[in-house]
């Protein structure tokens, strides 16, 4: 009986959370700017309601009474009890008034970030960011003690990971990537990048990207594609998953690969058990696993030559005359171009993780107080020069480019790099079990891979934590080896052989 009450309570919580998710989606897509202040109050009120229900003392009583359900620890019942206990214990350490202050500050922070980015005015955003950083430090202290103040926040997105476990992985990637990127810049064969910078009408981009997202498995009967200042995916409710992108008329890759990325997130959301929505058995394992799905479809599938053997004729037809003088090989080389760039979401596979390491190190320094918000733009530019050899011309293309800090998502960025690591391991294992994936992609067959991921990654929900899931599915614990093999394959396209 206690277990049934526990589940009923969290199903009601899921309803409230889905309402908040819908309000957040609307804020970032359709809401008129003048509605911003009241939207902050709406979301703050909901956050308070949700927090009070998540920390209701009755939950602890129901969990104690449910005890150890026994049997298979990966069963839905065992998964729900274990993960709800973990969430209850952590959430109970967050004061309700702090949750409300954070919600109000981050809703306003997103709105001020969007205006500051458009105006290239970091100073107008800095006070909001100072408030958010101070609140996140306060939250970390409430959740602690921990070895590093960053750890409780990272744990929200990647349970069990810490600055000490993630840092060495990211630095290993930097040690491997920086010399490869420099070698490509100095000695590689540059592709015809201009083919991506011709005129691509946004309406035609949207239609083509939508068709590609549907082909790889995103269900538009249960989802939609819209535009926003920063691409995102929101699993609002069962059978309601929303993805967004932004279109640049003179840069094809930005929107298209953004759609594949967000569609990967959406396919994961749509692959979870809808009957367990809002429960651990029907929820994503971690943001790193979520990012593994988006990065897998975006890069390991979407940038393969075999993918474009199927889609390139359709792309040419979608943009008459634009690519008549461009061969498939030239186009494939262009979308796999490696060169340091300013914008993370438009970065190539090899430099992408360098963007992540930069943000991780800055976040850690903000949380310890070793870096002030006022010094952040300069520290950002110095890190870009160190790792990527370029300096942003302005803050819009530098420290203001991501929405994450305005939204209070401190601790989120490392999950992108972990997602790349996980994706490479999962893709290698899928290729072993499914056979010639390139032949399938060239024939327009993406369902076998999607279904394999649904069985092994999506449907189990939180039955296993991220590291255990990767080892269970692939036979090896998480490690960057598979990603580095893929990186060397990409480097080889540019005539660079690496160890």
PyMOL commands that set and color helices and strands:
alter all, ss='L'
color gray80, all
select helices_A, chain A and resi 2-29+33-54+57-66+76-91+96-119+122-143+151-157+163-187+193-196+202-216+220-222+252-271+274-276+280-282+287-301+305-318+328-335+344-346+349-368+373-388+414-434+437-442+447-458+466-474+481-493
alter helices_A, ss='H'
color red, helices_A
select strands_A, chain A and resi 223-227+233-237+240-245
alter strands_A, ss='S'
color yellow, strands_A
deselect
rebuild
show_as cartoon
